[in-house]
Amino acid sequence: MKNFSVKHRTQSGFSILDLHGELDAHTASQLEDALKDLINQNRSEIIVNCSNLEYIASAGLGVFMAYIEDVRSDGGDIKLTNMNDKVYNVFDLLGFPTLYDILDDESDAINNFSNR
């Protein structure tokens, strides 16, 4: 199993989580902790950059589902960007494109937030 990490940064006032590696049942708690931290800081406009995400399992998808309502109830959203085809296909198979904005890159997500 490959390593997984979540790094947080801020750009143009938006919280960006950079995911690296494989997101599965063993590593999902790291993403969960990062999302909880942002929600506790009242950060509700979250961009998740998946450019270095190599794999996602159902446990990783479950983390997104667990926190989306909290974020949206605060007037925010979680926007996913920079997915490779393999990761996108998992999201697509489970119908996530109808629930989440999946965008090509971070600038698209920032524009999407800014134009609401």
C-alpha positions in Angstrom: 0.0 0.0 0.0 1.3 3.4 -0.9 1.3 6.3 1.5 -1.4 9.0 1.7 -1.1 12.6 2.8 -3.3 15.7 3.0 -1.8 19.1 2.9 -3.8 22.3 3.5 -3.1 25.6 2.0 -5.1 28.8 1.3 -5.3 30.6 -2.0 -7.5 33.6 -2.8 -9.3 33.1 0.5 -10.3 29.5 -0.3 -9.1 26.4 1.6 -7.4 23.9 -0.6 -6.7 20.3 0.4 -4.0 18.6 -1.7 -4.4 14.8 -1.7 -1.4 12.6 -2.4 -1.4 8.8 -2.7 -4.0 6.2 -2.0 -7.2 7.1 -0.1 -8.7 3.9 1.4 -10.1 2.6 4.6 -6.7 2.9 6.3 -6.1 6.5 5.3 -9.6 7.9 5.2 -9.2 9.2 8.8 -6.6 11.7 7.6 -9.0 13.3 5.1 -11.7 13.2 7.8 -9.5 15.0 10.2 -8.6 17.7 7.6 -12.2 18.3 6.8 -13.2 18.5 10.5 -10.4 21.0 11.1 -11.7 23.2 8.3 -15.3 23.0 9.5 -14.3 23.8 13.1 -12.5 26.9 11.7 -15.8 27.9 9.9 -14.1 27.3 6.5 -16.9 26.1 4.3 -15.5 26.9 0.8 -13.2 24.0 0.2 -11.4 22.9 -2.9 -9.9 19.4 -3.0 -7.1 19.0 -5.5 -6.8 15.4 -6.6 -3.9 15.8 -9.0 -1.7 13.5 -7.0 -4.5 11.2 -5.8 -3.7 7.8 -7.3 -6.5 5.7 -5.9 -9.8 6.1 -4.0 -11.8 3.4 -2.3 -15.4 3.6 -1.0 -14.2 4.6 2.5 -12.6 7.8 0.9 -15.8 8.5 -0.9 -17.7 8.1 2.4 -15.7 10.8 4.0 -16.9 13.3 1.4 -20.5 12.2 1.9 -20.1 12.5 5.6 -19.2 16.2 5.6 -20.9 17.7 2.5 -24.1 18.5 4.4 -22.2 20.3 7.2 -20.3 22.4 4.7 -23.4 23.2 2.6 -25.5 24.1 5.6 -22.9 26.8 6.3 -23.4 28.2 2.8 -20.3 26.5 1.4 -19.4 23.6 -0.8 -16.7 21.1 -1.5 -15.4 21.3 -5.1 -13.1 18.6 -6.5 -10.5 19.3 -9.1 -7.6 17.9 -11.1 -8.8 14.2 -11.1 -7.1 11.7 -13.3 -9.3 9.4 -15.4 -8.9 6.4 -13.0 -10.1 8.4 -9.9 -12.8 10.2 -11.9 -14.2 6.9 -13.1 -14.8 5.8 -9.5 -16.6 9.0 -8.7 -18.6 8.8 -11.9 -19.6 5.1 -11.3 -21.2 6.1 -8.0 -23.0 9.2 -9.3 -20.8 11.8 -7.6 -20.8 14.2 -10.6 -24.5 14.8 -9.9 -23.7 15.6 -6.2 -20.4 17.5 -6.5 -18.8 20.0 -8.8 -15.9 18.2 -10.4 -13.7 20.7 -12.2 -10.6 20.6 -14.3 -8.5 22.8 -12.1 -8.4 25.0 -9.0 -8.9 28.2 -10.9 -12.2 26.8 -12.3 -13.3 26.0 -8.7 -12.3 29.5 -7.4 -14.3 31.1 -10.3 -17.2 28.8 -9.6 -17.2 29.9 -5.9 -16.8 33.6 -6.8 -19.6 33.6 -9.3 -22.3 32.1 -7.0 
